[in-house]
Each structure stands twice: as structure tokens, then as C-alpha cells.
Amino acid sequence: MEHNVYVYFLVAAIAVYLLRSLPITLIQKPIESRFLRSFLYYVPYVTLSIMVFPAILSSTQSLWSGLAGFLAASIVAWLDGNLFKVAVCSCIAVYVVELLPIG
Amino acid sequence: MQHAGSLTASASAGTRPFARGLRDGLPISLGYFAVGFTIGIAAKKLGLTPLQVGLMAFLMHASAGEFALLSVIGSQGSYLLMFFTQLVVNLRYVLMSCSLSQKLQGTPYRHRFLLSYFITDELFGLAVMQKGQLNPRYYYGAVMVASPGWALGTVLGATVGAILPLSLVSAFGIALYGMFLAIIIPAAKTSRSIAWIILASMAASGLCTVLPYIKNLSSNFRIIVLTLVISAVAAWLCPIKPQEAEDSQKAPAEEGGVSDGT
């Protein structure tokens, strides 16, 4: 039996929306436990760090350009946390290194 | 009605939350465009029309989720398989949703239902950067630029495919990672424990991609398990002080946070 693309979409969309909407609507009160609060406080930093590294190294055409983008973004983020500047600088670093013979 | 109070307070603070959201959402939009583009190319290979691909992008707003969706369609898997694949691949959104619930004290249900539809890694990152409570209008501002970038990139990827030079797509592709770094690194400057947590997380993540056996686990599984373990250890070793906790609870601090630049 041929499956319907739109039913696939719907099923997938419902699954993702359940994950996203249930905690945020069910947890209405501030969490009192110090451990849980600390845990949730650290979750963003941990999960974003894990997503960045090492995936950033293979996000471009070569390891070298990925590394250059990683370093450029880290340095600019340290000096000036502006999102747009950091994003643009990492893109430029990748583009320049990929023009080089090693890239 | 704490929420209404926070809206008026933020309006009097000068910058309008919606406009700030639009501005901060722009780099996300550019990065989304590039990632969407690559998904669009993959979707076209499966024979989906640009319209279907755009619909998928708007329904999902999730790159890993969309790649998983395409692979299930490609193998003509059952609807049940689709459902469970999506639950597993996108499980990290549960943690993000829990975390955001603490920044929405007193926010009515309608905002919770609407806002959570657009929880993505990047928009979540923006939201946690906001000091104090999250103003839903700020979030919607960011969504208004980021979401069209995502959908347009995906549709264009499916339409024109390989017209853009690969080097340009490749360069844009790193933008989202750059943004993640722009979110976590400034926090490392102000808190030594966060600095160590970032280093430990990256080291553990790197290790898990090279160690035998462990490296075969999917990246989604790795993200979930490492996030749970490292956050728990961090919470145990360096529990936040009451004032830090309050800092993430208190309403409203609309001075723009780290992203306030020119």
C-alpha cells in the first residue's frame, strides 16, 4: 500500500508538537527543588555545547574551514557577544579558508 | 496578570520587544536559509514538490526531524514508525520546553501553545539569553524572521537545487553553529562554572564521536544522554545560588542582554 505524504507530514508534526508543547503547558509553577533548578539552568549550555562540537568541524566542505569557522566564532563571541557579528565572522572565515589551497 | 505587567514595563524601558526579536532573529534566518536549502535538495531527490517541501518546513521547524522524516518517507515506513522516529529524534525539545516553562511564569496558555510550536535549537538559545522572564512578543519577533528563512530556504533548495555555488552554501552552513557559540561563550566569561561545563560538554561530545562502539550511537541519542548526565553532574557539583535562580525567574529585565550591540 502506498503511503500518503500528507499523512506522513501530519503524524510527524503531531509528534514534534507534543514534545514541544507538553512540558511548557504542564509546568506552570516555579520548580522549588534546588537540584532541578540548577539542572534546568545548565541544560541550555550543555546541550548547545554538545551540538556545536564536534559537528561544527564537519559542517563545511573541509575540516580546516570548519576549524577556522569554529575559532573565528569563538574569538569574536568572547570579545563581543553580538549574534550577527559572530555568525558573519564565522561565515567569512569559512569562505576565505575554502578559497585557500588547503581548504 | 504578571504578564501584562511585564509588557508595560518593557515598553517603558525603550526598546520594543517585538522589534528586538526581529533584529535578533535575522542571523538565525540566514543560517536557517542555508540549512533549509540542503534539506530542500534532499527532499527534491525523493520526488517531493516545492509546495510539499515548504509545507513540511512550516510543520516541522526541525532539521534533524525533517531529515528523519525524509528517510522514513524514502523507505515507505509505517505511520507508527514515523511517529516514534520523530519522538526519538526530537526528544531534546522536551528539555528545552521544561527549561522555557521556568521563564514564562504567569504567561497565559495561548502564548504557551503558540510559542512552543516554534521551539527550535536556535530560538531557544535566543530565549535563554534573555534576562529574567521571557516576553512572548520578543519570541514572536524572532519567529517572524527566522521561520520564513527556514521555509524559503527549503523551498528554494527543492526548486533550484544546485544553482548556488557549493562554497557559498557551505559558508552559510556554519552560521548556526557560530550563533550557538555567541550564546554560550559570553556566559562563560561571567561564570567560571559555566566555562568548565562548556569545555567538559564539548570534550565529552568529541570523545563520544571517536570512542569505539559509542561512536556508532546516533547524534540525537548522544545529545540527550550527555545533556542529562552532564547537567545533572553540574547541578550536583555546583548548584546555583538562590540569587542566580531568582535572576532567571524575576520579571522583567529588558535591557537587551548580551546581544545588545550595534
Interface residues (C-beta under 8 A of the other chain):
Chain A: E2 H3 V5 Y6 V7 Y8 F9 L10 V11 A12 A13 I14 A15 V16 Y17 L18 L19 R20 S21 L22 P23 I24 T25 L26 I27 Q28 P30 I31 R34 F35 L36 R37 S38 F39 L40 Y41 Y42 V43 P44 Y45 V46 T47 L48 S49 I50 M51 V52 F53 P54 A55 I56 S59 T60 Q61 S65 G66 G69 F70 A72 A73 S74 V76 A77 W78 D80 G81 N82 L83 F84 K85 V86 A87 V88 C89 S90 C91 I92 V94 Y95 E98 L99
Chain B: D24 L26 P27 I28 L30 G31 L48 Q52 L55 M56 L59 M60 H61 A62 G65 L69 V72 I73 Q76 S78 Y79 M82 F83 F84 Q86 L87 N90 L91 R92 Y93 V94 L95 M96 S97 C98 S99 L100 S101 Q102 L104 Q105 Y109 R112 F113 L115 S116 Y117 I119 D121 F124 G125 L126 V128 L166 S167 L168 S170 A171 F172 G173 I174 A175 L176 Y177 G178 M179 F180 L181 A182 I183 I184 I185 P186 A187 K189 I194 I197 I198 S201 M202 A204 S205 G206 T209 S219 R222 I223 L226 T227 I230 S231 A232 A234 A235 W236 C238 P239 I240 E244 A245 S248 Q249 V258 S259 G261 T262
